[in-house]
């Protein structure tokens, strides 16, 4: 990627933050937004610690302005969890994902929550907690099937992750079952001759 473009963007966000912080009647939500944007640039540059620091600052400001149960906090907490996951800090990633899901426990099933369960499953898988990985992958699968139907690429992907988790756990029977389910969805989507079908 072009480092100069990201450095320019980062300087713009830093200037915005500086101006916002100098204002007597500053809008904390605008400050929080600038912090998130700067964190995203640091993520692209793979400077995860700086990205995490800025995302945490933004989260605190959002809580102050919006309270604890606003959907925006769900998004920011999920994004913070993804940063921890990419930084290989699986315990903090799991804590963020759990907090995000709990903040929206009264809301209906949606795709973003299904994706957070999938991410939490990945964090548990990488941490070596196969049972919890499978539990979150299965939750994500049920939500995705309810929202997208059985024959969808996102359903195929989560089936593959479930099969892989069972394989890593040493449970061949369940692993084969979910690999076959994955294969059936891929065949329905792409036909027998597609590369993804052949690889599975």
Backbone bond lengths (Angstrom), bond angles and torsions (degrees), N, CA, C in turn:
res aa  C-N    CA-C-N  psi(-1)  N-CA   C-N-CA  omega(-1)  CA-C   N-CA-C  phi
1 X - - - 1.458 - - 1.523 110.04 -
2 X 1.309 115.92 162.36 1.460 122.15 -177.56 1.523 109.15 -84.84
3 X 1.333 115.46 104.34 1.467 121.81 -177.40 1.520 112.65 -60.48
4 X 1.337 116.81 -35.15 1.469 120.46 -176.46 1.523 111.16 -62.81
5 X 1.347 116.91 -39.61 1.465 120.50 179.35 1.527 110.88 -63.07
6 X 1.328 115.99 -42.79 1.467 119.90 -179.06 1.524 111.39 -70.36
7 X 1.322 116.70 -36.51 1.464 120.01 176.29 1.530 110.65 -64.59
8 X 1.337 116.42 -39.66 1.463 120.73 177.53 1.529 109.99 -63.48
9 X 1.325 116.60 -46.13 1.477 121.03 179.02 1.524 110.44 -60.28
10 X 1.319 116.04 -42.41 1.463 120.94 -179.69 1.525 110.71 -62.63
11 X 1.322 117.04 -42.18 1.467 120.77 178.02 1.529 111.08 -63.20
12 X 1.314 116.80 -38.05 1.476 119.95 177.43 1.525 110.74 -63.12
13 X 1.335 116.80 -45.12 1.468 119.78 179.76 1.530 111.01 -65.69
14 X 1.333 116.89 -36.84 1.470 120.01 177.98 1.526 110.81 -64.66
15 X 1.343 116.44 -40.95 1.470 120.18 177.53 1.522 110.65 -64.43
16 X 1.336 116.50 -42.06 1.458 120.57 177.75 1.530 110.56 -60.17
17 X 1.321 116.25 -44.43 1.472 120.56 178.84 1.519 111.12 -61.89
18 X 1.326 116.16 -43.35 1.459 120.80 -179.45 1.527 110.75 -61.16
19 X 1.332 116.07 -46.31 1.471 120.65 179.81 1.534 109.89 -64.06
20 X 1.318 117.02 -46.17 1.472 120.69 -179.29 1.525 111.63 -60.36
21 X 1.325 116.44 -40.51 1.468 120.07 -177.36 1.529 112.14 -71.36
22 X 1.335 116.91 -23.02 1.464 120.38 179.09 1.528 112.45 -81.06
23 X 1.322 116.17 -20.19 1.464 120.18 -177.13 1.526 110.47 -70.77
24 X 1.324 114.71 135.33 1.466 119.92 179.92 1.529 111.04 -65.91
25 X 1.324 116.93 -42.72 1.465 121.98 179.71 1.526 109.80 -106.15
26 X 1.305 115.40 51.11 1.467 118.52 -173.97 1.526 111.45 -66.29
27 X 1.306 113.76 151.31 1.457 122.14 178.25 1.534 107.38 -91.75
28 X 1.334 116.24 106.39 1.469 121.09 -176.81 1.528 111.43 -60.44
29 X 1.329 116.15 -30.75 1.461 118.83 -179.56 1.528 110.63 -68.20
30 X 1.335 117.63 -37.77 1.471 120.41 176.56 1.526 110.92 -66.19
31 X 1.328 116.25 -37.26 1.467 120.27 176.31 1.529 109.09 -62.74
32 X 1.345 115.91 -45.65 1.465 120.81 179.28 1.527 111.03 -59.49
33 X 1.326 117.30 -41.01 1.471 121.64 179.34 1.523 111.47 -64.76
34 X 1.331 116.33 -41.55 1.471 120.13 178.75 1.532 110.68 -65.35
35 X 1.333 116.43 -37.79 1.469 120.48 177.66 1.535 110.72 -63.08
36 X 1.332 116.56 -42.49 1.468 120.60 178.63 1.527 110.30 -62.69
37 X 1.331 116.58 -45.52 1.465 119.75 -179.27 1.524 111.60 -61.84
38 X 1.320 116.67 -41.90 1.470 120.16 177.71 1.529 110.00 -64.91
39 X 1.349 116.78 -40.94 1.471 120.73 178.50 1.532 110.76 -60.16
40 X 1.330 116.76 -39.19 1.471 120.75 -179.96 1.523 111.60 -65.40
41 X 1.320 116.22 -36.48 1.465 119.23 177.06 1.525 109.80 -67.09
42 X 1.332 117.33 -43.80 1.473 119.99 177.10 1.529 110.87 -61.33
43 X 1.335 116.98 -34.86 1.476 120.37 177.14 1.527 110.13 -62.60
44 X 1.339 116.72 -46.28 1.465 120.91 178.77 1.524 110.43 -59.53
45 X 1.325 115.42 -37.83 1.470 120.53 179.21 1.534 111.75 -79.53
46 X 1.344 116.21 0.17 1.461 124.40 179.93 1.532 112.72 60.92
47 X 1.322 115.12 34.02 1.461 121.79 172.98 1.534 106.96 -102.36
48 X 1.335 114.10 74.85 1.455 120.44 -167.89 1.524 113.61 -66.69
49 X 1.310 117.84 -36.00 1.480 119.08 -178.61 1.527 111.66 -63.13
50 X 1.329 116.01 -43.27 1.465 119.51 177.42 1.528 110.48 -66.20
51 X 1.324 116.15 -41.24 1.467 120.06 177.95 1.523 110.60 -60.36
52 X 1.317 117.62 -43.06 1.469 122.23 -179.86 1.524 110.82 -63.62
53 X 1.323 116.88 -44.13 1.483 120.61 179.72 1.529 110.83 -58.85
54 X 1.328 116.55 -46.90 1.464 120.22 -178.36 1.529 111.40 -67.58
55 X 1.332 116.92 -39.23 1.460 120.31 179.13 1.537 110.14 -64.97
56 X 1.322 117.47 -38.74 1.470 120.71 177.80 1.525 111.03 -64.61
57 X 1.338 117.01 -40.98 1.469 120.82 177.17 1.526 110.68 -62.37
58 X 1.326 115.49 -41.80 1.461 119.85 179.32 1.524 110.97 -63.83
59 X 1.301 116.35 -40.61 1.467 121.42 -179.58 1.529 110.97 -61.44
60 X 1.319 116.32 -42.95 1.470 120.55 179.02 1.532 110.83 -62.55
61 X 1.316 116.16 -41.92 1.471 119.95 179.63 1.530 110.92 -67.23
62 X 1.317 116.78 -39.90 1.461 120.19 178.82 1.534 111.21 -64.63
63 X 1.340 116.41 -40.51 1.470 119.90 178.31 1.521 110.56 -61.34
64 X 1.320 115.35 -39.35 1.464 121.18 -179.66 1.534 110.88 -63.46
65 X 1.336 116.45 -39.53 1.461 121.07 -175.78 1.533 112.01 -87.25
66 X 1.321 117.42 -39.87 1.467 121.24 -169.06 1.525 114.91 -105.40
67 X 1.322 117.59 -14.00 1.463 120.12 -173.69 1.520 110.35 87.42
68 X 1.330 116.80 -174.89 1.469 120.66 -171.60 1.526 115.54 -90.35
69 X 1.324 118.81 -16.21 1.466 118.52 -171.85 1.530 113.99 -112.14
70 X 1.305 117.73 9.92 1.466 120.67 179.37 1.537 110.03 -69.42
71 X 1.343 116.01 144.55 1.462 120.60 -177.56 1.535 111.97 -60.71
72 X 1.318 116.92 -30.98 1.469 120.58 179.71 1.538 110.86 -59.82
73 X 1.344 116.64 -36.26 1.463 120.13 177.84 1.520 111.28 -67.99
74 X 1.332 116.47 -35.57 1.461 120.74 174.62 1.528 109.51 -57.41
75 X 1.328 116.59 -47.39 1.466 121.41 -178.74 1.526 111.93 -63.46
76 X 1.343 115.85 -46.15 1.463 119.69 -177.42 1.521 111.19 -67.65
77 X 1.332 117.07 -41.16 1.469 120.93 179.00 1.531 110.04 -64.63
78 X 1.337 116.63 -39.38 1.472 120.67 176.85 1.523 110.68 -63.01
79 X 1.324 115.32 -43.20 1.468 120.04 -179.93 1.533 111.08 -65.53
80 X 1.326 116.26 -36.92 1.472 120.50 175.59 1.527 109.52 -63.78
81 X 1.319 116.85 -40.87 1.467 120.84 176.84 1.524 111.47 -60.15
82 X 1.328 116.85 -41.25 1.470 120.70 178.42 1.527 111.11 -63.16
83 X 1.323 116.29 -38.13 1.472 119.53 177.38 1.527 110.67 -63.35
84 X 1.335 116.54 -44.62 1.474 119.96 177.16 1.525 110.60 -61.64
85 X 1.330 116.40 -40.00 1.469 120.90 179.56 1.530 110.41 -61.84
86 X 1.331 116.67 -46.38 1.465 120.32 179.50 1.526 111.90 -68.15
87 X 1.332 116.24 -25.28 1.466 120.96 177.59 1.531 111.33 -86.76
88 X 1.348 116.71 5.16 1.470 124.30 179.21 1.529 113.03 63.67
89 X 1.318 116.77 26.62 1.465 122.29 173.90 1.534 106.72 -101.69
90 X 1.317 115.07 80.37 1.460 120.93 -169.62 1.526 112.85 -68.47
91 X 1.320 117.79 -35.37 1.467 119.80 -179.73 1.526 111.64 -63.81
92 X 1.320 117.12 -45.65 1.469 119.84 178.08 1.523 111.63 -68.89
93 X 1.322 116.67 -33.09 1.468 120.01 175.74 1.523 109.50 -61.10
94 X 1.327 116.63 -47.75 1.471 121.71 -179.72 1.525 110.44 -60.88
95 X 1.338 117.04 -44.13 1.470 120.52 179.12 1.527 111.49 -59.07
96 X 1.322 116.45 -43.09 1.473 120.42 178.97 1.524 111.46 -64.74
97 X 1.337 116.62 -44.89 1.466 119.34 -179.27 1.530 111.01 -64.10
98 X 1.336 116.41 -41.11 1.473 119.87 177.88 1.523 111.02 -62.42
99 X 1.325 115.35 -42.90 1.473 120.13 179.78 1.528 110.57 -63.75
100 X 1.325 116.56 -41.48 1.468 120.73 179.32 1.525 110.36 -61.40
101 X 1.319 116.60 -46.90 1.469 120.70 -178.37 1.524 111.09 -65.19
102 X 1.334 117.00 -41.86 1.476 120.35 179.25 1.525 111.42 -63.85
103 X 1.330 116.76 -32.68 1.471 119.93 -178.54 1.524 111.78 -67.01
104 X 1.321 116.78 -21.86 1.464 121.14 -178.32 1.530 112.03 -118.69
105 X 1.336 117.20 27.08 1.466 121.04 -174.16 1.527 113.01 -62.71
106 X 1.326 118.06 -24.87 1.466 120.70 -179.13 1.523 113.33 -91.14
107 X 1.325 116.66 -3.52 1.472 118.64 -178.35 1.525 109.81 -87.42
108 X 1.313 115.81 162.59 1.462 120.72 -178.10 1.532 110.22 -74.60
109 X 1.312 114.71 167.72 1.463 122.47 178.97 1.524 109.60 -61.61
110 X 1.317 117.47 127.36 1.460 119.80 173.78 1.521 110.21 -140.32
111 X 1.315 115.01 164.45 1.458 120.67 -173.52 1.521 112.10 -63.89
112 X 1.327 117.31 -36.51 1.463 119.77 -178.65 1.536 110.72 -64.36
113 X 1.326 117.39 -40.67 1.474 120.04 176.65 1.528 110.62 -64.73
114 X 1.337 116.96 -38.40 1.465 120.98 177.05 1.531 110.22 -60.81
115 X 1.328 116.01 -40.03 1.470 120.33 179.58 1.526 111.42 -68.63
116 X 1.341 117.12 -34.44 1.467 119.73 177.90 1.532 109.79 -67.44
117 X 1.339 117.38 -39.53 1.476 119.48 174.64 1.531 110.48 -61.03
118 X 1.323 116.55 -39.24 1.468 120.37 177.99 1.526 110.99 -63.84
119 X 1.326 116.79 -44.37 1.468 120.84 178.06 1.523 111.23 -63.43
120 X 1.346 116.30 -40.16 1.460 119.44 178.43 1.530 109.87 -64.92
121 X 1.329 115.94 -37.57 1.461 119.69 175.08 1.519 111.62 -59.90
122 X 1.329 116.94 -41.31 1.474 120.66 177.70 1.524 111.27 -63.66
123 X 1.339 116.06 -41.00 1.469 119.51 179.28 1.531 110.35 -63.48
124 X 1.332 116.83 -44.09 1.470 120.22 177.53 1.527 111.12 -63.81
125 X 1.330 117.01 -40.57 1.465 121.45 179.74 1.524 110.58 -60.88
126 X 1.340 115.83 -46.50 1.464 120.19 -179.45 1.533 111.83 -68.72
127 X 1.331 116.13 -26.42 1.466 120.72 177.11 1.528 111.75 -82.69
128 X 1.338 116.76 -5.92 1.460 121.01 177.76 1.518 114.83 86.72
129 X 1.333 117.43 12.67 1.463 121.72 178.68 1.532 108.43 -99.28
130 X 1.344 115.40 82.86 1.458 121.16 -170.59 1.525 112.59 -67.06
131 X 1.334 116.95 -38.71 1.467 120.40 -179.73 1.536 110.69 -59.04
132 X 1.334 116.78 -47.35 1.468 120.78 -179.47 1.531 111.41 -70.34
133 X 1.327 116.45 -31.42 1.472 119.92 176.17 1.526 109.17 -62.62
134 X 1.336 116.17 -49.45 1.465 120.85 -179.54 1.528 110.70 -61.64
135 X 1.326 116.74 -43.13 1.468 121.01 -179.37 1.537 110.76 -57.15
136 X 1.330 117.14 -46.21 1.471 120.47 -179.24 1.524 111.95 -72.11
137 X 1.329 117.58 -36.68 1.463 119.92 176.43 1.533 110.67 -63.27
138 X 1.342 116.46 -41.43 1.468 119.96 179.81 1.531 111.11 -65.23
139 X 1.329 116.67 -39.72 1.469 120.33 176.24 1.519 110.06 -61.05
140 X 1.331 116.16 -46.02 1.461 121.19 178.55 1.529 110.75 -60.60
141 X 1.325 116.65 -42.54 1.471 121.13 179.78 1.528 111.14 -60.13
142 X 1.335 116.44 -47.33 1.470 120.09 -179.38 1.528 111.24 -60.71
143 X 1.323 116.27 -42.50 1.462 120.32 179.99 1.526 110.65 -66.31
144 X 1.318 116.97 -43.49 1.469 120.51 -178.89 1.524 111.49 -66.14
145 X 1.332 116.21 -40.63 1.463 118.71 177.90 1.535 110.73 -63.34
146 X 1.332 116.52 -39.93 1.472 120.10 179.62 1.528 111.16 -65.45
147 X 1.322 116.76 -35.77 1.462 121.03 -176.41 1.530 113.66 -87.51
148 X 1.329 116.57 -36.35 1.465 120.84 -170.02 1.524 114.06 -112.27
149 X 1.334 116.60 -14.50 1.460 120.38 -173.17 1.516 109.98 89.12
150 X 1.328 116.25 170.22 1.473 121.44 -175.91 1.520 112.38 -71.27
151 X 1.330 116.77 -38.67 1.462 120.41 -172.96 1.526 110.96 -94.40
152 X 1.310 114.90 75.34 1.471 121.29 179.24 1.521 108.09 -140.69
153 X 1.323 116.71 145.70 1.456 121.37 -176.46 1.538 111.69 -61.39
154 X 1.335 117.44 -33.18 1.471 119.63 178.81 1.524 111.36 -69.80
155 X 1.313 116.70 -30.82 1.467 120.32 174.90 1.531 109.35 -70.31
156 X 1.324 117.00 -42.31 1.468 120.97 177.74 1.527 110.57 -59.06
157 X 1.321 116.47 -43.06 1.462 120.66 -178.43 1.528 111.93 -64.25
158 X 1.337 117.27 -42.81 1.459 118.88 -178.96 1.535 110.48 -70.07
159 X 1.331 117.88 -33.33 1.466 120.65 174.95 1.528 110.72 -62.09
160 X 1.321 116.06 -40.15 1.465 121.00 177.87 1.535 110.58 -63.26
161 X 1.340 116.18 -40.96 1.473 119.75 179.83 1.529 111.10 -67.70
162 X 1.332 117.54 -37.36 1.463 120.68 176.76 1.532 109.55 -62.49
163 X 1.328 116.04 -46.78 1.472 120.96 179.48 1.523 111.07 -59.46
164 X 1.324 115.94 -42.58 1.468 120.76 -179.98 1.528 111.12 -65.00
165 X 1.334 116.95 -40.76 1.470 120.73 178.90 1.527 110.38 -62.85
166 X 1.325 116.21 -44.02 1.471 119.11 177.48 1.528 110.95 -63.79
167 X 1.332 116.82 -39.56 1.463 120.93 178.08 1.527 110.55 -60.73
168 X 1.336 116.37 -45.81 1.466 120.69 179.62 1.533 111.54 -65.70
169 X 1.327 115.82 -29.25 1.463 121.80 178.04 1.534 111.26 -75.00
170 X 1.339 115.99 -17.12 1.460 120.71 -178.85 1.517 113.05 91.68
171 X 1.327 117.26 14.92 1.459 122.77 -178.84 1.535 108.25 -100.92
172 X 1.336 115.24 87.14 1.476 120.32 -175.33 1.517 112.94 -65.32
173 X 1.329 116.52 -38.61 1.468 120.40 -176.58 1.529 111.48 -59.26
174 X 1.348 116.97 -50.97 1.463 120.66 179.13 1.530 111.12 -68.91
175 X 1.315 116.11 -35.43 1.461 120.22 179.26 1.524 110.48 -60.58
176 X 1.316 117.51 -48.56 1.466 121.94 179.97 1.529 110.63 -62.94
177 X 1.345 116.18 -41.43 1.466 120.57 179.43 1.527 110.87 -56.64
178 X 1.353 117.61 -46.99 1.466 120.43 -176.79 1.531 112.13 -77.27
179 X 1.344 117.91 -29.95 1.462 119.00 173.18 1.531 109.66 -63.72
180 X 1.344 116.94 -39.00 1.472 120.39 178.11 1.529 110.98 -66.39
181 X 1.337 116.44 -40.76 1.474 119.70 176.82 1.523 110.27 -61.30
182 X 1.330 115.71 -44.27 1.466 121.51 177.23 1.526 110.34 -57.19
183 X 1.327 115.99 -45.10 1.458 121.57 -179.46 1.528 111.44 -62.20
184 X 1.325 117.37 -41.00 1.467 121.01 179.77 1.535 111.35 -63.57
185 X 1.324 116.25 -40.86 1.466 119.63 178.59 1.529 110.02 -66.11
186 X 1.328 117.09 -43.68 1.467 120.75 179.15 1.527 111.40 -62.23
187 X 1.344 116.80 -41.31 1.475 119.89 177.60 1.525 110.86 -62.14
188 X 1.335 115.83 -41.82 1.474 119.71 179.40 1.525 111.05 -64.45
189 X 1.323 116.46 -34.18 1.460 120.90 -178.63 1.526 113.05 -78.95
190 X 1.333 115.76 -43.53 1.464 119.67 -168.26 1.528 115.25 -118.13
191 X 1.316 118.04 -12.73 1.463 120.31 -174.52 1.523 110.84 88.99
192 X 1.334 115.97 172.66 1.479 121.13 -173.85 1.524 114.36 -71.66
193 X 1.322 117.82 -23.83 1.470 120.57 -170.52 1.530 114.71 -96.69
194 X 1.318 117.55 3.87 1.470 119.94 -178.39 1.524 110.34 -74.54
195 X 1.350 116.46 149.96 1.462 121.76 -177.49 1.530 112.21 -58.74
196 X 1.354 117.97 -42.85 1.468 121.13 -179.77 1.527 111.43 -61.68
197 X 1.328 116.91 -35.42 1.469 121.20 178.15 1.527 109.32 -68.64
198 X 1.336 116.68 -43.70 1.461 121.56 -179.82 1.533 111.19 -63.28
199 X 1.311 117.37 -39.45 1.471 121.55 -179.17 1.524 112.27 -68.83
200 X 1.342 117.28 -32.04 1.457 121.03 -179.06 1.525 109.52 -77.75
